[in-house]
């Protein structure tokens, strides 16, 4: 608390961090309540690839298991596998030593 009062620059950064974290929690809740499992998976893949962040997105997603993705979006691993295969066939993602996400995956999230 003392540092927050004493260091105004640190205080500003900390408040900005808390606000962005709160916004992310709200977005996750809305996503869970209103979107299908497929859209939630697409959104998570885009977030992992840093689409929508400052700078260029990293198309290669960090190594993550389908079980972990299933837990993150609230579905089963088999559904994640089904959606990942669909995304691959449609050209939204590509496996080449790692998972690459193409910006065209945004269409899954933005359009019904």
N, C-alpha and C positions, 0 to 999 in steps of 0.2 A: 504494500500500500504506500509505503514511504517513497519507493522508487517511482510509482505512478504520479505522486504529487510533485516530486522533485524533478523528474525527467519528462518534460512535456513531449519531446519527440517520441520517446519510448511509449508514453501514455497514448499518444495518437495512433501509433502502430498497433498497440495492444487492442485498443477499441476497434480499430478497423478490422483486425483479425477476428475478434469476437463477433462483429456484425456479419462478416462474410461467412463465418462458421454457422451462425444462426440462420442465415439465408439458405445455406446448403441443407441444413436440417429441414427447413420448411419445404424446399424443393423435393427432398427425398420423401417426405410424408405425402405430398401431393402426388408424386410419381407412384408411390405404393397404393394410394387410394383410388386413383383414376386411370392408370395406364395398365395395359396388358403386360404379361410376362415378356413378350417379344419386345415391346417398346422399352421396358425397363432394362432388358439386356442391352439393347442398342444404346441406350443412354449411358449405362455403366461403361461400355466399351469406349464410347466417345469421351467420357470423363477420364478414363484411364489413359487415353491417347492425348489428353490435354486439348481437345477441340474446344474452342470458345475462350481459351486463356490467351494472355498476351504472348506475342511472338508466334513462331511457327509451331503447329501441332506436331507431336511425335507420333508418327503413324504406327510405330511398333509399340505394342502394349507390353508392359512388364509380364513376365511369366506368372500365370495364375491358373489354377486348376478349374475345371468345370464345376467341381463340388463347391469351391469357394464362390464362383460366380452365382451358382444356384442359391447359396445362402444369402448373398448380397441382394438378390432380386426376389427372394421368397418363393422359389419354385424347386423342382427336382432337377437332378443332374441330367436325366434323360431328356427333359424339356430343353435344357440349355444346349445339349448336344444336337437336338432337332433344329433349334433356331440357328445355332452356329453353322450347321450344314446348309440350311436355307440361305443364310447370309453369304456363305462361301459361293454357293451356286449362282446367286444373284450378283456376285462380284463386289459385295460390300466389304468383305474381309478376304485376306489371303494369308496362307501359311507358307512361310519361306524361312525356316530356321527360327521363326517367331511369328507371332500374330501381328499382322499389319491391318490397320483399319483405314478404310478409304472414306473421304469426306462424303461420298454418296450415301453413307449410312445415315446421315442426317435426315434424309428423306423418310426413313422409317419412323424417326422420332417426330418429325414435323408434319407428316401427312398420314391420313388414315387410309 
